[in-house]
C-alpha cells in the first residue's frame, strides 16, 4: 500500500517507452494522466486491464486523459505486448524499478501462500498540474476504465 496521498504532488519520473523514447511526468503538464502500474506483460490480469483501457481509450481521451502503463518488463517485452494486443498507449520499461519505488508500488506481495517482492497493481490519476487526484489500489482489471472515470 502506497503512502502517497491524493492532493500531493506526484513523484517526478523519467523512463523510456517500448521504442526507447524518453517519457517523463513533465510531458503531461496540462493533461490528466492515468499512470498505471501492473505486474507483468502478457499475464491474464495484466492483459485484461490493458485491453479494457484499450477498448475505452477514445472515451478516456475524450475526457482529457492520457494513459501510460509501467512495469519492470523490458522494452522488447513491452513492444511484443503492445503489438499482440494493439495497445494505443505507451508502456514504460522500468527495469531498474526507480519509478516503481518512487510511487511505492514495489514491495512484498503474497500469492498462493508464498511471499515475494513484486509490483502492486495500482493506478494513479494525476491532474493537469501534476498533483495526485486519485489512487486506485483495488483495481478491477476487466472494468478499470469505469473506476477511473467514476473516481
Secondary structure, 3 states (H helix, E strand, C coil): CCCCCCCCECCCCEEEECCCCEEEHHHHCCCEEEEEECCCCCCHHHHHHHHHHHHCHHHHHHCCEEEEEEECCCHHHHHHHHHHHCCCCEEEECCCCHHHHHCCCEEEEEECCEEEEEECCEEEEECCCCEEEEEECCCCHHHHHHHHHHC
